[in-house]
Amino acid sequence: MTRKYAGLFALATMLNIGLLYVGANAEPTSSPDTSARLNYVERLLTESSAAKKVEGSGNSKALELKADAQVHFDKARQLYDSGDAEAAEAELGEAIRLLTEAARAANGEGKVSEKQANDYGQRRESVEALTKAHDRIATEKGLDELNSDLQARVSAELSASDALLQEGKAEEARTMLDGTYEAVKTSLESLRGGDTLVRELHFETKEDEYLYELDRNDTHQMLVQVLFAEKMESSPMRGTAETFINKAVVLREDAESAAGKKKYEEAIELLEESTKELIRAIRSAGVYIPG
């Protein structure tokens, strides 16, 4: 037996198969008995306690892995019959690896906890809400190409992260989802020509700064509208959000009044406070945005 496949077969003994097998520390030889190993792996797939546990588990992932293991075993037999023992050995090793994974899945290893699923779901809702806001705002600004690219990326990445979660890879799924969230947030921030939602900008005049803050306030108002349409209709936090929004409306009106009197510095401060109230409303819906 080669040392490479000795290790794989040693792993198989951990499955509680109850079958005789030479351990991983056996000395390698130059002529592995592939025929005997074919019989051994066949018994693993049909008679071992690991195989029976997988079959009785009702776990779709475990059953799928076992079926894949059978495919590799069948290929190994075909390769052996055609005289390619080395390739047959590789297929047998893959069959054992897959059966090992199947047994782990049947035991519940890799299962996503309720908290992980809930956290993932909440983050996914935030991504969806921001993506819909992006669609609304980009359409208003005529940035169809930018929006189309972003929507396609989000769709693909959500499908990929959902698949990871289904496979029990909760941490990998959340990492990918967080990356998607950051991409949407960054794109939202760029919709005003590269400016960000975090103010570290310089303006030639106070009127220019006021117009910037006016546009920033408009952007957050659109996001609030999307959230109310999609998430807040029956939310227990609706009342809290409405309180923030009402404050924002009053502050916006005061800002516009001040700007009408050319009091741009005062108008800017009022708009900043208005936008902060909108951000509070957005966060009360469970969507985190910078601000």
Secondary structure, DSSP 8 states (H G I E B T S, - for coil): --HHHHHHHHHHHTT--------TTS---SS--HHHHHHHHHHHHHTSHHHHHHHHH--HHHHHHHHHHHHHHHHHHHHHHTT-HHHHHHHHHHHHHHHHHHHHHHTTTT---HHHHHHHHHHHHHHHHHHHHHHHHHHHTT-HHHHHHHHHHHHHHHHHHHHHHHTT-HHHHHHHHHHHHHHHHHHHHHTTTS--SS-----SSHHHHHHHHHHHHHHHHHHHHHHHHHT-TT-TTHHHHHHHHHHHHHHHHHHHHHHHTT-HHHHHHHHHHHHHHHHHHHHHTT-----
